Amino acid sequence: MAESLIGAARPTVAEIDLEAVRHNIGELRRASSTDVCAVVKADGYGHGAVPVAVAALEAGAAWLAVALVEEGVALRSAGITAPVLVLSEPHPAAAPLVVANDLRPTLYTAAGIAAMAAAAGGAPAPIRSPATPLAVHVKVDTGMHRVGAQPEAVVDLVRQVEHSPSLRFEGLWTHLATADEADPAFTDEQLRRFEAVRASLAEAGFRPGLLHASNSAGALHHPDARYDLVRCGIAIYGCAPAPGRPMDADLRPVMSLRSKVSLVKRVAAGEAVSYGQRHRFDRDTIVATVPIGYADGVPRRLSAVGGEVLIGGRRRLIAGTITMDQILVACDEDGSVAIGDDVVLLGRQGHEVITADDWAWPLDTISYEIVCGISGRVPRVYR
């Protein structure tokens, strides 16, 4: 007879270890020997932007970075006063919000600069002196070809910034496209292009106060790319930016994804389970139901590539198609598995550990997508 857990709150949680964030920031500062900008876009890669930002700053991060103006506003609303870089040029309609919240916008078009200059020339931000121009960064596209100014356009754009009394040219930056690859050739080429732009600016009389190019992989694997600031995202959250490559940093995973067994049943040999009946047992098997599914961020394909969870300190196979709200776990003939047992999907239990890379590798994706994909309906518990 099946047993069932009735009347208890759904036990699925993502535990966020803020001490691991502090540790990782310390490791990145030590390994790069320069200031760290903690990238907390996408709600801190699914970990919670504000708690992660606070922990990172406590550990010595000098800057924060976000993708959207709204993300920067959320940090300011939480009382965070550290410099916040917006990584893409804001829409002109968002320029007043940038100014009001003293964010550091990235700019790379004449129209974007004009919109920001007009907004900054209006009412000053409450946390910025009326006499202080808004500090801005100009991004140069050295080969990523996503956003950024063409190298030959940068001098004129910086001139436009410097000719605006309401703006100040603070930083020049670029983004590395292949820093996580073993072959450094294209990273070296991007840095060569970046240096050429820097030289052109110097010849024109412009010298940015900050130069930055490194993402997490650049910070850990390309010393020449570290400059004045390294923008670290995935490494802060304890995931290796280049899995399989040695690095001079002891990174600790920040997120653990946990639930509990909600139902235990015996499924007879020859029976199949879940949608499509794709997993059929060749012997009687104890099957545990766990209240977490693809709506929570467990990729539906994980069951098709041998995905596992930890129960009782042992790896157990996810059996059958992952559904929106639940998964099934094959526990063989182990009668010790019971309702209420802890289930670890990401994290450590006993001597076993499952990482975001353990999910990402067979799914042909990256750990970034895994942690960002843990949905908002999974409560975050901070410790």
Stockholm file with secondary structure:
# STOCKHOLM 1.0

chainA/1-383         MAESLIGAARPTVAEIDLEAVRHNIGELRRASSTDVCAVVKADGYGHGAVPVAVAALEAGAAWLAVALVEEGVALRSAGITAPVLVLSEPHPAAAPLVVANDLRPTLYTAAGIAAMAAAAGGAPAPIRSPATPLAVHVKVDTGMHRVGAQPEAVVDLVRQVEHSPSLRFEGLWTHLATADEADPAFTDEQLRRFEAVRASLAEAGFRPGLLHASNSAGALHHPDARYDLVRCGIAIYGCAPAPGRPMDADLRPVMSLRSKVSLVKRVAAGEAVSYGQRHRFDRDTIVATVPIGYADGVPRRLSAVGGEVLIGGRRRLIAGTITMDQILVACDEDGSVAIGDDVVLLGRQGHEVITADDWAWPLDTISYEIVCGISGRVPRVYR
#=GR chainA/1-383 SS CCEECCSCCCCCEEEECHHHHHHHHHHHHHHHCSEEEEECHHHHHTTCHHHHHHHHHHTTCCEEEESSHHHHHHHHHTTCCSCEEESSCCCGGGHHHHHHTTCEEEECSHHHHHHHHHHHTSSCCTTSCTTSCEEEEEEBCSSCCSSSBCGGGHHHHHHHHHTCTTEEEEEEECCCSSTTSSCCHHHHHHHHHHHHHHHHHHHTTCCCSEEEEECHHHHHHCGGGCTTEEEESGGGGTCCSSTTSCCSCCCCCCEEEEEECCEEEEECTTCEESGGGCEECSSCEEEEEESCCGGGTCCGGGGGGTCEEEETTEEEEECSCCCSSCEEEECTTCTTCCTTCEEEEEEEETTEEECHHHHHTTTTSCHHHHHHTSCTTSCEEEC
#=GC SS_cons         CCEECCSCCCCCEEEECHHHHHHHHHHHHHHHCSEEEEECHHHHHTTCHHHHHHHHHHTTCCEEEESSHHHHHHHHHTTCCSCEEESSCCCGGGHHHHHHTTCEEEECSHHHHHHHHHHHTSSCCTTSCTTSCEEEEEEBCSSCCSSSBCGGGHHHHHHHHHTCTTEEEEEEECCCSSTTSSCCHHHHHHHHHHHHHHHHHHHTTCCCSEEEEECHHHHHHCGGGCTTEEEESGGGGTCCSSTTSCCSCCCCCCEEEEEECCEEEEECTTCEESGGGCEECSSCEEEEEESCCGGGTCCGGGGGGTCEEEETTEEEEECSCCCSSCEEEECTTCTTCCTTCEEEEEEEETTEEECHHHHHTTTTSCHHHHHHTSCTTSCEEEC
//
